[in-house]
Amino acid sequence: MTTTVLKSNPSKSSPKSFEEGLLLFSRYSFKEELGRGAYGVVYKAFDKRTKQYVAIKKVKAFGSTTRDAQKIFQELGRGAYGVVYKAFDKRTKQYVAIKKVKAFGSTTRDAQKIFREIYLLKTFKHYNIVKLLNVVKADNETDVYLVFEYMAADLRAVCKARILESIHIQYVMFQLVATLAYLHSGDVIHRDIKPANILIDSCCACKLADFGLARSIAKDSRDEFSDKEIMTDHIATRWYRAPEILVSAPQYGPSVDMWSLGCTFAELLLGRALFPGSSNINQLTRIVKMIGLPFEREIADFEAPRAKEILISIGCDLKQRVPTRTVTIPEIASCPALKARFAKSAPLASTFSKLARLIPDVPSSAIDFLARLLKYSPKDRMTALDALHHPFIASFARGEGSPGRDVMSFPVAPVPLLLKPVLLPLCERIQYPISQYRELVYSLSKRASDVILHSPKKRGGKSKGSSLSKSGSYSRVDSISFEGSMK
């Protein structure tokens, strides 16, 4: 279905009827009314250019209120806490993404998560983290609009299309590792790393988005029990959950983001999800089939009471036993002798040997990079800072860009880190009354009716596109233009 947006000329007087209004567009010939709705009337008309009948919807008083204007956004996606739309900011002359958080603070848990996202995004200053441009309080006192910078696509679509070359994938992974190094240096974990939450533009620049599940794990001196908190396992999309979350470990750390990053990297290489499980047990089964059962020491590192019981049960179904001795995994995946030796010692086959068979025709450094991210033990899993020194992306971390390649010169900046842990104004472990979260969020926001249009002043003193009242202040003009069709 094709949609065309027709804009009436405000300088002319309004036509007395819709038929007279259509005369402004000589292309169409009005025929009859087809139906009426809350936001307009639909008419049948004849398109003289294409010689076909069309349906034309007249939206009355377009954008008269924020809620009405929301109805004709271009919807970009939906999440657990709201809907994301594309819009045009008349003030900056740029497209933006607007996340409408419905019924903010309907429950204490939801209010806490929304507060976390807004506060953390306001705190972070990193090129590869999506910018929160504005927080707008809706006039209905319940909804909040988060205005973000707009990115054309996400990594999920890029994975499916498989349009990135090896050098592009290296650059994407460098940006993501650098971003996680920044977050983890401030004791913040994202907890929802996946391709759909990674935005990308035509220059291969990535932005990490959706901090709805992010939280600080810094020790809070205001709460003596902060280091003993039982953390939820209802985080991340199942396909990207780390094993310690799947076995309900009471506590976890930055390593859960690194496992999710490994799954995302594998999806970039494969064009599909590496572990598309249908349940937590099925997810673990898929992981065990690929990697083998963990060693007893690795199971102990989960610090989850039922971890061994769950994995032994999965092992019985797959006719495998939990290994009791440690096997050293070679660092270079391209060594034929080592690969052959480990391939014969099932179920002790190394992670990289199976991955190398699954993902052929990729550099050995890429397989080794992936294998170090997909380790069972959180203690053995590669950290973000360690990953920056891995040969697969080390050239970018050193600021060399893309050596020896004329295809694209990637901009590489020094990797920034947070100098101190990030602590929220309210303790993470404690759930406060909804009113407290609302007050803090609203203190950062503007009302939808107070979003004004600022334009450069002309020589005469007035600003183009805005009107000055007798008192000399700007009149209230909505600076966001909501578009229904994007070409």
C-alpha positions, 0 to 999 in steps of 0.5 A: 500500500502506498501512502502520500501526504498532502499538505494544505496551504495555511496562507489561504483561507480554509475551503468551505467544504472538503470538495473545495479543498480538493480543488487545491490539488488538481490531480484528484477529483472528489467522488463520495464519502466512505467513512468517518473516524475519531481523527478524520474522514475518508473519501473516494476520489479519482486520480487523474494522473494514474487514472485510478480510484484512491481513498483520501483521508482528511485528518482534521486539526492535524497535530492540534494535540500531542496525542492526536499527532501521535496517531500519524507517526511512522511507527518504528517498533514496539517494546515492553514499555512503549512504542517508538516513532519517527518524527521531524524536529523543525528546530534542528531540521533533523529526524528524531526517534520518539519513544512514548512510554505509556502510563508511566509508573503504573507499577513500582517495578516499571517506574524504577526501570523507566527512571533507570533508563532516563537517568543513565542516558542523561549521565552517559556521554559516549559517541556509541550510546544513543543520545537522549535529546529530550524528555517531554511530559505529556499533558495527560500526566501519565505518559512520557515522551523520550526524544532520541537521535534517529538512526536509519537501521538496527543490526538485526536487519543488517544480520539478515541481509548479510551485507557487511564485509569482514572489515565492517564486522571488525569495526562494528565489534570494536565499537560495541566492545569500546561501549561495553568497556565504558559502561563496565568501567562505571559498574553499569551492565546493559543486560539486553545486548542483542542486534535489535538494540544496536542501531547503525547508519550508512557509515557503519557507526553503531549506537547502543540503545534501549537501556530499559533493563540496564542497572548499576551494580556499584556497591552503595554505601547507603545500603549495607545489603547492596552486595547481597541483593538477589538479581532478577533472571528476567532480563535480556532476550532468551537467545542472548542470555548467559548460562548463569542467568539460565540456571538462575544464578542469584548474582551476576556481573558484566560478563553477562553482557560479554556472552550476549555480545558473543551471540550477537557477533555469531549472528553477524557471521552466520546471518541467523541466531546462534542459540534460538532456544524456545525455553530456558532448558531448550536454550541450555540444551542448544548451548551444550550441543554446541560447546559441550558440558561445562567442567565442574569448576565452571559449574561452581563458578555459576554459584547457582544451587541448581546449576549442576542438577540442571546440567546433569539432566541435560547431559543425560538426555544428550548422553554426555557426562560432566567432565571433571578435569580441566582441558586447556583450550588452544589460543590459535584456532588454525592449528590442524593438529590441536583441532584434530586432537580435541575433535576426537576427545568429545565431549571435551571438544574445544569451543572454537573447533565446533565454531570453526566448522559451523562458520567457515571462511572467516579469519582464525582470529574471529573464531578465537574472539568468539570462543573467548566470549562464549565461555561458561565460567564468568571468570574465564569469559573475556572482559571488555578491556581484554577484548580491546587487545584481542588481535581481531580488533586490536588495530582499531583499538590502537587507532590505526583504523582499517590498515591496508584497506582502501574500501573505507577509512573508519574514524577511530577515537581513544576509548573513553572510560568512566572514572568512577562508579555510577550511582543512581539517586535512589538505591537499586535494591530498594523500590520506592513509592511511584511518586518519587520516581515520577518526581525525579523523571518530571524534574528532567522533563518539559511539558508537551505544550511547552516545547517551543520553536527557537529559530535564528533571529532576523535583522529585524529582531523577530525569529523566523517561523515564530511569533513574539507576544506583547510581553516579548516571549516566544509563543508556544509552538510545537517544534516536532512535526509528525510524519505518516509516510517516509520515503 
